[in-house]
């Protein structure tokens, strides 16, 4: 396993991050334990979680699993999603952030969270209030670094401007959706990350299973996230996505590589990417993603795979400048 700098923090993280969304859901505690130990065996020291994963159960499982190696783990979790029926158990208000971090610390059985993500942007809360709340947590040592997930580039840039003006803790990491069929991050998010030296930990490198070889035009398994989970079905509903999945499968056959391995490696080898977040509900799925860390994907090979899906328009929409 190779390691990379987490942006400008000086912290070294594995080039693959393991996402624990399956803990307590598709993976019971026994399977979660096997997945965790296989990741550690492979050299992964970077684990991603969120309070909303299985309504806190994923944090509890991860807390038990990392108890004897906490100081070797770069731990992340998130705040924003609803964690109860009360109207104030969600969002990015100072009040909720202060409550949510304590609950995450309790479930994770740790004294600090290394990277704490704002899971989504909260348009109903003043951004300065949110940033000052996170800064207070950094100053008390309950979190070490501030990060954001699912934020637009202009929102991140605005937050960076406020933090620098107010001389408070800055965002050091972003977590966008990014895979071969969802390439919007290439337009502004990834260039912003390169310019500001922000870490990038993309989620869904396999498109919720779309790029694993199980899906294609007119071809779907009987079960799977894209079949069983409504928002995944909507997210990946366009026919062109399934054509891209077929294209990747054909390319993988030519190269003698599992398409899932190619999908993860393609994301991992973007110059701005620090570590894609891989997930699994069993060891077989995990192995195909872990194999990406051993794949020697050259820039030329990556460019060849990039041609298998439509590239997004440039930020200014002046397409003539891309040729």
Buried (B, 14 or more C-beta within 10 A) or exposed (E): BEBBEBBEBEBEBBBBBBBBBBBBBBBEBEBBBBBBEBBBEBBBBBBBBBBBBBBBBBBBBBBBBBEEEBEEBBBBBBBBBEBEEEEEBBBBBBEBBEBBBEBBBEBBBBEBBBBBBBBBBBEEBEBBBBBBBBBBBBEEEBBBBBBBBBBBBEBBBEBBEBBEEEEBBBBBBBBBBBBBBBBBBBBBBBBBBEEBEBBBBBBBBBBBBBBBBBBBEEEBEEEBBBBEEEEBBEBBEEEEBBBBBBBBBEBBEEBEBBBBBBBBBBBBBBEBBBBBBBBBBEEEBBBBBBBBBEBEBEEEBBEBBBEBBEEEEBEEEEEEEEE
